[in-house]
Amino acid sequence: MKTVILFSVLFFSISCSTQKEIIENGTFESEAVQIVKGTVYISKEGCPVFITAKIDGVLVKMYPVNLEEQFKIDGLKIKFSFNLSRAMQPENCEVDKVVSLENVTK
């Protein structure tokens, strides 16, 4: 009985933390760079620009610190890879992550 409880707790801990770690660390299960599809949004309130993307089934709202002007079009669908940034997010900007983008394409 103790073994069943131990395995249940271990399985639950691993399954809950894996998804969170992927998003927290800005990394993916494989070492290769993964391209993410997202949508750019422009706003006059809160975040001046943000991107939403599904990462491993979770919708994530990101503030990009280095998005080029040519991609700052409301509703634009883009593909990109990213790294977490240590930059501060703008005041009143509610996002899940502040990111630095790489390999951005339409």
C-alpha positions in Angstrom: 0.0 0.0 0.0 2.9 2.4 0.8 4.4 1.7 -2.6 1.2 2.6 -4.4 0.9 5.8 -2.5 4.5 6.7 -3.1 4.3 6.0 -6.9 1.0 8.0 -7.0 2.6 11.1 -5.3 5.7 10.7 -7.5 3.7 10.5 -10.7 1.5 13.5 -9.7 4.6 15.6 -8.9 6.3 14.9 -12.1 3.3 15.4 -14.3 2.5 18.8 -12.7 6.0 20.2 -12.7 6.9 19.2 -16.3 4.5 21.6 -18.0 5.4 24.4 -15.6 9.1 23.9 -16.0 8.8 24.1 -19.8 7.1 27.5 -19.6 9.2 28.8 -16.7 12.5 28.0 -18.3 11.5 28.9 -21.8 12.8 25.5 -22.9 11.3 22.5 -24.5 11.6 18.8 -24.1 14.1 18.4 -26.9 17.4 20.3 -27.2 16.6 21.5 -30.7 15.2 25.0 -31.2 11.4 24.8 -31.5 9.5 27.2 -33.7 6.4 28.6 -32.1 3.4 30.0 -33.9 1.8 33.1 -32.3 -0.3 36.2 -32.9 0.8 39.7 -32.3 -1.5 42.2 -30.6 -1.0 45.9 -30.3 -2.7 47.9 -27.5 -2.9 51.5 -26.3 -3.5 50.4 -22.7 -1.4 48.0 -20.7 1.1 46.2 -22.9 2.0 48.2 -26.0 2.6 44.9 -27.8 2.2 41.3 -26.8 2.1 37.8 -28.4 -0.1 34.9 -27.6 1.1 31.4 -28.4 0.2 27.8 -27.5 3.1 26.1 -26.0 2.6 22.4 -25.2 -1.2 23.0 -25.1 -1.0 26.0 -22.8 -1.9 29.5 -24.1 0.9 31.8 -23.0 0.9 35.6 -23.2 4.4 37.1 -23.8 5.9 40.5 -23.9 8.6 40.6 -26.6 11.5 43.0 -25.8 13.0 43.0 -29.3 10.1 42.6 -31.8 11.1 44.5 -35.0 8.7 47.2 -36.2 7.8 45.3 -39.4 6.2 42.6 -37.2 4.3 45.1 -34.9 0.9 44.7 -36.8 -2.2 43.9 -34.8 -3.4 40.3 -35.6 -0.3 39.3 -37.5 0.5 35.6 -37.3 4.2 34.9 -36.8 6.6 32.0 -36.2 9.5 32.5 -33.8 11.8 30.9 -31.2 12.4 32.6 -27.9 14.5 32.9 -24.8 13.3 34.3 -21.5 14.5 37.8 -20.8 15.4 39.4 -17.6 14.0 42.7 -18.8 11.1 44.3 -16.8 7.7 44.2 -18.3 5.9 47.6 -18.8 3.8 48.9 -16.0 0.2 47.6 -16.1 1.3 44.9 -18.6 -0.1 41.5 -17.5 1.8 38.8 -19.3 3.1 35.4 -18.4 6.6 35.9 -19.7 9.0 38.6 -20.9 10.9 37.1 -23.9 13.6 37.8 -26.4 12.6 36.6 -29.9 14.8 35.0 -32.5 14.1 33.7 -36.1 10.9 35.7 -36.5 9.0 35.2 -39.8 5.5 35.8 -41.0 
